[in-house]
Amino acid sequence: MADLDRIDTKILRILQENADIANATLADHVGLSPSACLRRVAKLRESGVIRKTVAVIDPALVGRPLTAVINLEFHRHGNRYRQDFIKKVRTLDAVRQCYLVTGEVTGVLVLHMRDMAEYTALCETLFDADDNIVWYRTYIATEILKDEVGVAL
């Protein structure tokens, strides 16, 4: 775990809200000189605390209005089977998040798709053709109440 002080945490909170903020403005908000602020942000990047900077895009506005959350269960849980599934998942653009989890299911996926035809094709490719998937359940999002990509600090 990174050793973060109050200023680092404040920088991270601000950058999670707006990574486009000018360094001088960020420095002013956290009470540092621009050069000191730039060094801190660089250190946060180098240490891996800031993994990457991205634009958060509205899926519906780019033709991917269908959001689904899928739970699934593996038949076998060995590393080879897990790695095969991971390779497949990483090739599918519609899969935006994938977690292997503990509890009643093996995995949870979040997808953004164009339509039900893409969903059906994805299910055939990812689940129906894989004899290691015992079952999967799909939950189609009807309303997104909260969609935060950052980390609570």
C-alpha positions as CSV (number, residue, x, y, z in Angstrom):
1,M,0.0,0.0,0.0
2,A,1.3,3.4,-0.9
3,D,2.2,5.9,1.9
4,L,-0.2,8.7,1.1
5,D,-0.5,11.9,3.1
6,R,-3.4,14.4,3.3
7,I,-2.1,16.4,0.2
8,D,-1.7,13.2,-1.9
9,T,-5.2,12.2,-1.0
10,K,-6.6,15.6,-1.9
11,I,-4.7,15.5,-5.2
12,L,-6.2,12.1,-6.0
13,R,-9.8,13.2,-5.1
14,I,-9.5,16.2,-7.4
15,L,-7.9,14.2,-10.3
16,Q,-10.6,11.5,-10.0
17,E,-13.2,14.3,-10.6
18,N,-11.3,16.1,-13.4
19,A,-8.0,14.7,-14.7
20,D,-7.9,17.6,-17.2
21,I,-7.4,20.2,-14.5
22,A,-4.4,22.4,-15.1
23,N,-1.5,21.7,-12.8
24,A,-1.5,25.3,-11.6
25,T,-5.1,25.1,-10.7
26,L,-4.6,21.7,-9.0
27,A,-1.6,23.2,-7.1
28,D,-3.7,26.1,-5.9
29,H,-6.5,23.8,-4.7
30,V,-4.1,21.7,-2.6
31,G,-1.9,24.5,-1.3
32,L,1.3,23.7,-3.2
33,S,3.5,25.4,-5.7
34,P,3.0,24.2,-9.3
35,S,6.4,22.5,-9.4
36,A,5.8,20.7,-6.1
37,C,2.3,19.6,-7.2
38,L,3.8,18.3,-10.5
39,R,6.4,16.3,-8.7
40,R,3.7,14.7,-6.4
41,V,1.5,13.7,-9.4
42,A,4.6,12.3,-11.1
43,K,5.4,10.3,-8.0
44,L,1.8,9.0,-7.8
45,R,2.1,7.8,-11.4
46,E,5.5,6.2,-11.0
47,S,4.4,4.3,-7.9
48,G,1.3,3.0,-9.7
49,V,-1.2,4.7,-7.5
50,I,-2.4,6.5,-10.6
51,R,-2.6,3.6,-13.1
52,K,-3.7,5.6,-16.1
53,T,-5.7,8.7,-17.2
54,V,-8.8,8.1,-19.3
55,A,-11.8,9.8,-20.7
56,V,-15.1,8.5,-19.2
57,I,-17.5,8.1,-22.1
58,D,-21.3,7.7,-22.0
59,P,-21.9,4.3,-23.6
60,A,-25.4,5.3,-24.9
61,L,-24.0,8.3,-26.8
62,V,-21.5,6.1,-28.7
63,G,-24.0,3.4,-29.7
64,R,-23.7,1.0,-26.7
65,P,-26.9,1.7,-24.8
66,L,-27.5,-1.8,-23.5
67,T,-25.7,-2.5,-20.1
68,A,-25.7,-5.9,-18.6
69,V,-24.3,-7.4,-15.5
70,I,-23.7,-11.2,-15.8
71,N,-23.0,-13.7,-13.0
72,L,-21.4,-17.0,-14.0
73,E,-20.2,-20.2,-12.4
74,F,-17.3,-22.4,-13.6
75,H,-17.5,-26.2,-13.6
76,R,-13.7,-26.5,-12.9
77,H,-11.6,-23.9,-11.1
78,G,-8.1,-24.8,-12.0
79,N,-5.6,-22.2,-13.3
80,R,-5.7,-23.5,-16.8
81,Y,-9.5,-23.1,-17.0
82,R,-9.3,-19.7,-15.4
83,Q,-6.6,-18.6,-17.9
84,D,-8.6,-19.8,-20.9
85,F,-11.6,-17.7,-19.7
86,I,-9.5,-14.7,-19.0
87,K,-8.0,-14.8,-22.6
88,K,-11.4,-14.9,-24.1
89,V,-12.8,-12.1,-22.0
90,R,-9.9,-9.8,-22.8
91,T,-10.6,-10.1,-26.5
92,L,-14.3,-8.9,-26.3
93,D,-14.7,-5.2,-26.5
94,A,-18.2,-5.3,-25.0
95,V,-16.9,-6.7,-21.7
96,R,-15.8,-3.6,-19.8
97,Q,-15.2,-5.2,-16.4
98,C,-14.7,-8.7,-15.2
99,Y,-14.1,-9.9,-11.7
100,L,-13.4,-13.4,-10.4
101,V,-15.1,-13.4,-7.0
102,T,-15.7,-15.5,-3.9
103,G,-19.2,-16.6,-2.8
104,E,-22.0,-18.1,-4.7
105,V,-20.7,-17.3,-8.2
106,T,-17.3,-17.5,-9.8
107,G,-17.4,-14.3,-11.9
108,V,-19.2,-11.1,-12.5
109,L,-19.0,-9.2,-15.8
110,V,-20.2,-5.8,-16.8
111,L,-20.9,-5.3,-20.5
112,H,-21.9,-2.4,-22.7
113,M,-23.5,-3.6,-26.0
114,R,-25.2,-2.2,-29.1
115,D,-28.3,-4.3,-28.9
116,M,-29.7,-7.8,-28.0
117,A,-28.2,-9.3,-31.2
118,E,-24.7,-8.4,-29.9
119,Y,-25.7,-9.8,-26.5
120,T,-26.8,-13.1,-28.0
121,A,-23.7,-13.5,-30.1
122,L,-21.5,-12.7,-27.1
123,C,-23.3,-15.3,-25.0
124,E,-22.8,-17.9,-27.7
125,T,-19.1,-17.1,-27.9
126,L,-18.3,-16.6,-24.2
127,F,-20.7,-19.0,-22.4
128,D,-22.5,-21.5,-24.6
129,A,-19.4,-22.6,-26.4
130,D,-17.4,-23.1,-23.2
131,D,-18.2,-26.4,-21.4
132,N,-16.5,-25.0,-18.3
133,I,-19.4,-22.5,-17.8
134,V,-22.0,-24.3,-15.7
135,W,-24.5,-21.5,-15.8
136,Y,-24.8,-17.7,-16.3
137,R,-27.4,-15.2,-15.3
138,T,-27.9,-11.8,-17.0
139,Y,-29.3,-8.7,-15.5
140,I,-30.1,-6.0,-18.0
141,A,-29.7,-2.5,-16.5
142,T,-32.9,-0.5,-16.8
143,E,-31.6,2.6,-15.0
144,I,-28.1,3.5,-13.8
145,L,-28.3,5.2,-10.4
146,K,-24.6,5.5,-9.8
147,D,-21.6,4.9,-12.0
148,E,-18.5,6.1,-10.3
149,V,-15.2,5.0,-11.8
150,G,-12.9,6.3,-9.0
151,V,-11.9,5.0,-5.6
152,A,-13.3,6.3,-2.3
153,L,-10.6,8.2,-0.6
